[in-house]
């Protein structure tokens, strides 16, 4: 007599440490994070080289949302609606997308140290985006506005495939090899990106270098559609597959025994993680370590169950990058710093702490 098991019977995976928010309070946590994102967004729209009162921000945003043609102050309208609001929304989308990508890669390799930056995927995506800039979108078949995203996705997918294949021995993925291969491939992509930069005109080089360090400066309303659509589609798929992702955390053999098509699921995760990373890199450049820090902190709060982890990580990433971008444009006024300077400054100590913590557990 045999018992058939499916992903419907998969319990939530156990987490080695306690998490702060129990499952029944997840809805309340998500509501609190949504409110925090709204508050952080209003604060980021209000503050800058020109400080605006929150009442003016509410007036301008309310006028546009209700269809009113004019506001009391045209200058405030331009600053709030045309400059800061799309920038804040793009920062939220990029933070959300990179955080979800981090969850995907960590589930794929069953390693909390994995993220698009550490695995070299961000560097690969940046290489594709810079190649488009150097060669021109016309040379890529007239892809127009999707040229950068398409090239970034292609190189990101190739990068993660190379890392994934080189980190295997005898058909098994080795955690110790994964990070080393990811760092090595990332450096190779960075070297190729540097060579591509040398082909640019001096007038283009400064902007590309600033963009490679991560920036949402100059965001427009037209840039928001593609990232929002990619996040929505990918998150919907991942939520449907949340139980299968939970099963993968238990190992390939266990997941296969529970009816998960492991090979097909890994391919799907490779594509989704690469697509999310490439899309965010194409609009904001190489913002590192968001996909490492935010998913790990979300896991400490709600545990590893992807039905809870995915929405919490997405909203936490949105809040995090909105606040980081606010710091990037106000910490050294009137000059603006790349967002990647702040995320890397926070991410490297976090990575070393996490690595030390994992080493201490194994000894």
C-alpha positions in Angstrom: 0.0 0.0 0.0 1.5 3.4 -1.0 0.6 6.9 0.0 0.7 9.6 -2.7 2.0 12.9 -1.6 1.6 16.2 -3.4 2.7 19.8 -2.7 -0.7 20.4 -1.2 0.4 18.2 1.8 3.7 20.0 2.2 3.9 21.7 5.6 5.5 25.0 6.0 9.3 24.5 6.2 10.9 24.8 9.6 13.2 27.7 10.3 16.2 27.2 12.6 15.6 30.4 14.5 12.4 31.9 15.9 10.5 34.4 13.8 8.8 37.4 15.2 5.4 37.4 13.6 3.1 34.3 13.8 1.1 33.2 10.8 -2.3 34.6 11.9 -0.8 38.1 12.1 0.6 38.1 8.6 -2.3 40.1 7.2 -1.7 42.8 9.9 2.0 42.9 9.1 1.3 43.3 5.3 -1.1 46.1 6.1 1.5 47.8 8.3 4.2 47.5 5.6 1.8 49.0 3.0 1.2 51.9 5.3 4.9 52.3 5.9 5.5 52.3 2.1 2.8 55.1 1.7 4.3 57.1 4.6 7.9 56.7 3.2 6.8 57.6 -0.3 5.1 60.8 0.9 8.2 61.7 3.0 10.4 61.1 0.0 8.2 63.2 -2.3 8.2 66.0 0.3 12.0 66.1 1.0 14.8 67.1 -1.4 16.7 70.0 -2.7 13.4 71.9 -2.4 11.4 71.0 0.7 7.7 70.9 0.2 5.0 70.6 3.0 3.0 67.4 3.0 -0.1 69.5 2.4 1.3 70.6 -0.9 2.1 67.0 -1.8 -1.4 65.9 -0.9 -2.9 68.7 -3.0 -0.9 67.9 -6.1 -1.3 64.2 -5.9 -5.0 64.5 -5.1 -5.5 66.9 -8.0 -4.0 64.4 -10.5 -5.8 61.4 -9.1 -9.1 63.1 -9.2 -8.6 64.5 -12.7 -8.4 68.2 -11.8 -6.4 70.1 -14.5 -4.7 72.6 -12.3 -3.2 73.0 -8.8 -2.5 76.1 -6.7 1.2 76.2 -7.5 2.5 75.1 -11.0 6.1 74.8 -9.6 5.0 72.4 -6.9 3.0 70.5 -9.4 6.1 70.0 -11.6 8.3 69.0 -8.7 5.8 66.6 -7.1 4.1 65.0 -10.1 6.7 65.1 -12.9 10.0 64.7 -11.0 9.6 63.1 -7.6 6.6 60.9 -7.7 7.8 58.7 -10.7 11.2 58.5 -9.0 9.8 57.3 -5.7 7.5 54.8 -7.5 10.4 53.5 -9.5 12.5 53.1 -6.4 9.7 51.1 -4.8 9.3 48.9 -7.8 13.1 48.2 -8.1 13.3 47.5 -4.4 10.3 45.1 -4.6 11.6 43.4 -7.8 15.2 42.8 -6.4 13.8 41.5 -3.1 11.5 39.0 -4.9 14.5 38.0 -7.1 16.5 37.4 -4.0 13.8 35.1 -2.6 13.8 33.2 -5.9 17.5 32.6 -6.1 17.7 31.6 -2.4 15.0 29.1 -3.0 16.7 27.9 -6.2 20.0 27.1 -4.5 18.7 26.7 -1.0 21.2 29.2 0.3 20.4 32.4 2.2 23.7 33.9 0.9 22.4 33.9 -2.7 21.2 37.0 -4.4 21.4 38.5 -7.9 24.5 40.6 -7.0 26.5 37.9 -5.2 25.7 35.3 -7.9 26.9 37.6 -10.7 23.4 38.0 -12.3 23.3 41.8 -11.7 26.7 42.1 -13.4 25.6 40.0 -16.3 22.5 42.1 -16.7 24.5 45.3 -16.5 26.8 44.0 -19.3 23.9 43.5 -21.6 22.4 46.9 -20.9 25.8 48.6 -21.5 26.3 46.7 -24.7 23.0 48.1 -26.0 24.1 51.6 -25.1 27.5 51.1 -26.8 26.2 49.4 -29.9 22.9 51.4 -30.2 19.4 49.8 -30.2 19.2 50.1 -33.9 22.0 47.5 -34.2 19.9 45.1 -32.2 17.0 44.8 -34.7 15.1 47.9 -33.8 13.9 46.7 -30.4 13.3 50.3 -29.4 12.6 50.9 -25.7 12.7 47.1 -25.0 16.3 46.8 -26.3 18.0 47.4 -23.0 15.6 45.1 -21.0 15.9 42.3 -23.7 19.7 42.4 -23.8 19.9 42.6 -20.0 17.6 39.6 -19.6 19.6 37.6 -22.1 23.0 38.2 -20.5 21.5 37.7 -17.0 20.0 34.4 -18.0 23.3 33.3 -19.5 25.2 34.3 -16.4 23.0 32.5 -14.0 23.1 29.4 -16.2 26.9 29.4 -16.3 27.1 29.9 -12.5 24.5 27.1 -11.9 26.3 24.6 -14.2 29.8 25.3 -12.9 28.7 25.0 -9.3 27.6 21.4 -9.7 29.5 18.2 -9.2 28.0 14.9 -10.1 24.6 16.5 -10.7 24.6 18.1 -7.2 24.8 21.8 -6.5 27.6 22.6 -4.1 27.0 25.6 -1.8 30.8 26.1 -1.3 31.3 26.4 -5.1 28.2 28.5 -5.7 29.4 31.8 -4.2 32.9 31.4 -5.5 31.7 30.8 -9.1 29.2 33.6 -8.8 31.9 36.1 -7.7 34.3 34.9 -10.4 31.7 35.2 -13.2 30.6 38.5 -11.8 34.1 39.9 -12.1 34.4 38.6 -15.6 31.1 40.4 -16.6 32.4 43.5 -14.8 35.6 43.4 -16.9 33.6 43.0 -20.1 31.4 45.9 -19.0 34.4 48.1 -18.4 35.7 47.3 -21.9 32.2 48.2 -23.4 32.3 51.5 -21.5 35.6 52.4 -23.3 33.7 52.3 -26.6 31.4 55.1 -25.4 31.7 58.8 -26.1 33.1 60.8 -23.2 29.7 62.6 -23.0 27.9 59.3 -22.4 30.5 57.7 -20.1 29.8 59.7 -17.0 26.1 58.9 -17.1 26.7 55.2 -17.7 29.1 55.0 -14.8 26.6 56.7 -12.5 23.9 54.4 -13.7 26.1 51.3 -13.2 26.4 52.2 -9.5 22.6 52.3 -9.2 20.3 55.3 -9.6 16.7 56.1 -10.2 17.4 59.7 -11.0 15.5 61.0 -14.0 12.7 58.5 -13.7 9.6 59.1 -15.8 6.1 57.8 -15.8 6.8 55.9 -19.0 9.4 53.8 -17.2 7.1 52.4 -14.6 4.9 50.1 -16.8 7.3 47.3 -17.7 8.8 46.8 -14.1 5.3 46.9 -12.6 4.0 44.3 -15.1 7.0 42.0 -14.7 6.7 42.1 -10.9 2.9 41.4 -11.0 3.2 38.4 -13.4 6.2 36.9 -11.6 4.8 37.3 -8.1 1.5 35.8 -9.2 3.3 32.7 -10.6 5.5 32.4 -7.5 2.5 32.6 -5.1 0.8 29.8 -7.0 4.0 27.8 -6.8 4.7 28.7 -3.1 4.1 25.2 -1.8 6.5 23.8 -4.5 9.1 26.3 -3.4 8.6 25.2 0.2 9.2 21.6 -0.9 12.5 22.6 -2.7 13.9 23.8 0.6 13.8 20.3 1.9 16.0 19.1 -0.9 15.7 17.7 -4.4 14.9 14.1 -3.4 12.3 15.2 -0.9 10.7 17.6 -3.4 10.6 14.9 -6.1 9.0 12.5 -3.7 6.3 15.1 -3.0 5.4 15.4 -6.7 7.4 18.5 -7.6 8.9 18.5 -11.1 12.3 19.6 -9.8 14.0 20.1 -13.1 11.2 22.1 -14.6 10.8 24.1 -11.4 14.4 25.0 -11.4 14.3 26.2 -15.0 11.3 28.3 -14.2 13.0 29.9 -11.2 16.1 30.6 -13.3 14.0 32.4 -15.9 11.9 34.4 -13.3 14.9 35.4 -11.3 16.8 36.5 -14.4 13.8 38.4 -15.8 13.2 40.3 -12.5 16.9 41.2 -12.1 17.3 42.2 -15.8 14.2 44.4 -15.7 15.3 46.2 -12.5 18.9 46.6 -13.8 17.6 48.0 -17.1 15.8 50.9 -15.4 18.0 51.5 -12.3 21.5 50.1 -12.9 23.5 47.8 -10.6 21.9 48.2 -7.2 23.5 45.5 -5.1 22.7 43.5 -2.0 19.0 44.4 -1.8 18.1 40.8 -2.8 20.4 39.5 0.0 19.4 41.8 2.9 15.7 42.2 2.5 14.7 38.5 2.0 16.8 37.4 4.9 15.3 40.0 7.3 11.8 39.1 6.0 12.6 35.5 6.8 13.6 36.4 10.3 10.3 38.2 10.7 7.8 35.7 9.2 9.8 32.5 8.6 10.6 30.6 5.4 7.1 29.8 4.2 6.9 31.4 0.8 3.2 32.1 1.0 4.1 34.7 3.7 7.7 35.4 2.7 7.1 36.7 -0.8 4.6 39.5 -0.1 6.5 40.6 3.0 9.8 40.7 1.2 8.3 42.6 -1.7 6.8 45.3 0.5 9.9 45.5 2.7 12.1 45.9 -0.4 9.8 48.8 -1.6 10.0 50.6 1.7 13.8 50.0 2.0 14.8 51.4 -1.4 12.5 54.4 -1.2 14.3 55.4 2.1 17.7 54.6 0.6 17.0 56.7 -2.4 15.9 59.5 -0.1 19.2 59.3 1.7 21.1 59.2 -1.6 19.7 62.5 -2.7 19.7 64.3 0.6 22.8 63.1 2.5 25.3 65.2 0.4 23.2 68.0 -0.9 23.3 69.6 -3.4 25.1 66.7 -5.0 23.4 63.3 -5.4 25.0 60.0 -4.6 24.3 56.7 -6.4 21.9 54.4 -4.6 24.4 51.6 -5.0 26.9 53.3 -2.7 24.4 53.0 0.2 23.2 49.5 -0.5 26.7 48.2 -0.9 27.8 50.0 2.2 25.0 48.3 4.1 25.2 45.0 2.3 28.9 44.1 2.6 28.9 44.1 6.5 25.5 42.3 6.4 27.0 39.6 4.1 30.1 39.2 6.3 27.9 38.9 9.4 25.6 36.3 7.7 28.7 34.3 6.5 30.2 34.4 10.0 26.8 33.3 11.5 26.5 30.4 9.1 30.1 29.3 9.8 29.5 29.4 13.6 26.4 27.2 13.2 28.4 24.5 11.3 31.2 24.4 14.0 
